[in-house]
Amino acid sequence: MADWLSPENVTGVTRVLDLSGVFVNSTLGGVLARARHLDLFGFLVIGIVSGLGGGILRDTLLQHGTVPRD
C-alpha cells in the first residue's frame, strides 16, 4: 500500500480541503458584498455567514454531528 495513503496523511489532506472550502465560500461572500457596494460591516457579515453557512450545510448533508471535544 502506498505510503501517502496513511490515515494521518488522509486526515491532513481532508482538513486542508475543508478549510479551503470555508475560505472560498467566505471569499465568494465578500465578492457578492462588494458587488452590492456594502460597507465594511456588511462585507464582514456576508463573508462570515457564507463561510460558516457552507460548513454547516456540508456537515448537515454528510450527517456529521458537532465537533468532539478533546
Backbone bond lengths (Angstrom), bond angles and torsions (degrees), N, CA, C in turn:
res aa  C-N    CA-C-N  psi(-1)  N-CA   C-N-CA  omega(-1)  CA-C   N-CA-C  phi
1 M - - - 1.447 - - 1.524 108.48 -
2 A 1.300 115.61 143.07 1.463 120.28 -177.03 1.523 110.60 -66.35
3 D 1.338 114.50 146.26 1.460 120.40 -178.27 1.525 112.32 -69.69
4 W 1.325 118.05 -27.30 1.466 120.84 -178.23 1.520 112.55 -77.84
5 L 1.340 117.97 -5.00 1.462 121.43 177.90 1.526 112.91 -95.34
6 S 1.327 116.94 15.13 1.464 119.16 179.45 1.526 109.06 -67.24
7 P 1.333 117.20 153.94 1.470 120.38 -178.44 1.529 113.38 -58.08
8 E 1.318 118.06 -34.65 1.460 120.47 179.97 1.524 111.14 -65.53
9 N 1.323 116.46 -42.34 1.467 120.45 179.82 1.522 111.83 -68.31
10 V 1.324 117.01 -40.48 1.463 120.47 179.20 1.526 109.83 -65.21
11 T 1.332 117.20 -40.34 1.459 120.89 177.77 1.521 110.98 -63.47
12 G 1.320 117.05 -42.01 1.458 120.72 178.76 1.516 112.45 -64.27
13 V 1.316 116.76 -43.52 1.469 120.74 179.38 1.523 110.41 -65.65
14 T 1.319 117.06 -40.74 1.460 121.01 178.39 1.523 110.71 -62.64
15 R 1.324 117.26 -41.47 1.471 120.80 179.36 1.528 110.71 -64.66
16 V 1.327 117.13 -41.81 1.469 120.69 178.96 1.525 110.23 -63.92
17 L 1.313 117.80 -43.68 1.464 121.07 178.50 1.527 111.13 -64.26
18 D 1.320 116.80 -38.64 1.456 121.77 179.05 1.525 110.52 -63.02
19 L 1.320 116.95 -49.98 1.465 120.54 -179.63 1.523 111.78 -67.64
20 S 1.319 117.23 -32.07 1.463 120.41 176.02 1.525 110.72 -64.78
21 G 1.318 116.41 -39.91 1.466 120.52 177.83 1.514 112.23 -63.83
22 V 1.328 117.43 -41.51 1.463 120.86 177.17 1.529 110.12 -63.80
23 F 1.335 116.74 -42.61 1.461 120.61 178.96 1.527 111.41 -62.39
24 V 1.321 116.70 -43.09 1.469 120.42 -179.12 1.525 110.39 -66.28
25 N 1.333 117.81 -40.84 1.466 120.24 177.56 1.524 111.06 -63.50
26 S 1.330 117.00 -40.05 1.467 120.20 177.53 1.522 111.22 -65.13
27 T 1.309 116.57 -41.25 1.461 120.53 178.40 1.521 110.96 -64.00
28 L 1.315 116.62 -41.07 1.460 120.29 177.58 1.526 110.80 -62.26
29 G 1.332 116.96 -40.86 1.460 119.94 176.04 1.515 111.52 -62.17
30 G 1.330 116.99 -39.42 1.458 120.50 176.60 1.516 112.64 -64.23
31 V 1.307 116.50 -39.52 1.469 120.72 178.18 1.530 110.19 -63.81
32 L 1.319 116.98 -42.09 1.466 119.94 178.59 1.521 111.26 -66.84
33 A 1.343 116.85 -38.02 1.463 119.87 178.13 1.532 110.55 -65.38
34 R 1.318 116.81 -38.90 1.466 119.73 178.88 1.532 111.04 -67.46
35 A 1.332 116.43 -37.27 1.458 119.92 179.52 1.529 111.20 -64.89
36 R 1.331 116.45 -28.65 1.477 120.40 178.59 1.526 112.44 -92.72
37 H 1.328 116.83 6.65 1.468 123.85 176.74 1.531 112.07 58.45
38 L 1.332 116.89 44.58 1.459 121.26 177.63 1.526 109.96 -81.14
39 D 1.333 115.90 157.99 1.457 120.24 177.43 1.528 109.57 -79.05
40 L 1.346 116.28 -175.05 1.466 120.73 -176.26 1.525 111.71 -61.18
41 F 1.320 117.27 -41.95 1.460 120.15 -179.88 1.531 111.04 -62.36
42 G 1.300 117.59 -45.69 1.468 121.27 177.71 1.510 111.83 -62.67
43 F 1.330 115.80 -39.35 1.462 121.63 177.68 1.526 110.18 -60.22
44 L 1.339 116.68 -47.32 1.463 120.72 -179.49 1.520 112.04 -66.36
45 V 1.321 117.27 -42.65 1.466 120.52 -179.22 1.521 110.30 -63.41
46 I 1.308 117.81 -48.00 1.466 120.80 -179.70 1.520 110.82 -63.22
47 G 1.333 117.68 -41.41 1.463 120.86 179.02 1.512 112.61 -63.90
48 I 1.330 117.16 -45.00 1.470 120.87 -179.42 1.523 111.18 -68.33
49 V 1.319 116.66 -44.35 1.470 119.71 -179.30 1.525 111.01 -63.58
50 S 1.318 117.65 -42.20 1.471 118.63 -179.13 1.528 111.14 -70.40
51 G 1.326 118.37 -36.21 1.463 120.89 178.17 1.519 112.06 -66.91
52 L 1.332 116.63 -49.60 1.470 119.78 179.70 1.518 111.80 -71.09
53 G 1.331 116.36 -37.38 1.463 119.94 179.65 1.517 112.44 -62.42
54 G 1.334 116.80 -38.69 1.468 120.11 177.42 1.517 111.46 -65.30
55 G 1.339 116.75 -39.80 1.464 120.35 177.72 1.526 112.34 -66.68
56 I 1.328 116.36 -41.85 1.470 120.46 179.18 1.522 110.20 -66.34
57 L 1.320 117.18 -42.40 1.471 120.77 178.28 1.523 110.92 -62.30
58 R 1.338 116.47 -42.52 1.465 120.63 178.35 1.527 110.57 -61.05
59 D 1.338 117.26 -46.75 1.453 120.82 -179.95 1.523 111.66 -62.92
60 T 1.324 116.86 -37.38 1.464 120.74 178.47 1.522 110.55 -66.18
61 L 1.321 117.47 -44.93 1.462 120.25 -179.65 1.523 112.19 -66.73
62 L 1.333 117.12 -33.15 1.473 121.51 178.71 1.518 111.92 -85.19
63 Q 1.336 117.05 -3.36 1.457 124.63 -179.30 1.511 111.82 58.90
64 H 1.345 116.19 41.89 1.467 122.23 173.36 1.516 107.31 -91.37
65 G 1.312 115.48 144.01 1.454 119.63 176.27 1.508 110.45 -87.94
66 T 1.312 115.07 -157.60 1.448 119.98 177.97 1.515 110.12 -72.61
67 V 1.316 116.28 163.10 1.458 121.67 -179.69 1.532 108.69 -71.72
68 P 1.343 117.92 127.26 1.473 119.10 -179.23 1.524 111.31 -70.08
69 R 1.314 115.30 143.72 1.460 120.06 177.26 1.511 109.51 -81.64
70 D 1.332 115.36 144.82 1.467 119.82 -179.86 1.496 111.90 -81.37
